[in-house]
């Protein structure tokens, strides 16, 4: 395990904050433990990925409610819907997503959302949740969360931006054949984006085929700056501030 070396390389490449989301209770606990060990650099999100909700029960939500009380937890996630893989029935995914959205609003924590082939269901669910936040303002309605590894259309992006969600942009924006994604990112408002690695997956060009890690964020930031015709320092600063506004971890 070269975890310490990965973290050291991230720091050497100017990474100031790392957020690690859980995909189930066990990985959420691990993320919290790592955040505790690297306080101020690493933060955690706790939640159950839609493909991991098959064994979710009443005790699971109770355990998750306890986990998110840890001071290093800044979001509920990674939660959402995944209709690409047939691991968990859609109806069960929807029910568990709604449970975790309720937990997020009860705890006043933003969400990190996974979507794969499910935007037609996801947007109405988020709209209902967001409207509930508007009825009982707590501040969460201003920055309710992030669409992790956003892969939707311009129309879908606009609907999510209207609900104050931030869109996560990762390695695929650097791929040579990602013409549509690059065209979309060029149009999106810079103050509504964050960058992510999805490590160890989605390694950006020209490192595709290698294991991804946080230091590679620089390649994604560079691509966004190029697409938006803005200076690299300006884009880097804006993206850093965007994340800080969502997760409230300072700049």
Secondary structure, DSSP 4 states (H G I P E B T S, - for coil): --HHHHHHHHHHTT---EEEE-SSHHHHHHHHHHHHHTTTTEEEEE---GGG-TT--HHHHHHHHHHTTSTTEEEEEEEEEE-SS-SS-HHHHHHHHHHHHHHHHHHT-EEEEEEES-HHHHHHHHHHHHHHHHHT-SSTTTS-EEETT----HHHHHHHHHTT-EEEE-GGGGSTT-HHHHHHHHHS-GGGEEE---TTSSPPTTSTTSPP-GGGHHHHHHHHHHHHT--HHHHHHHHHHHHHHHH----
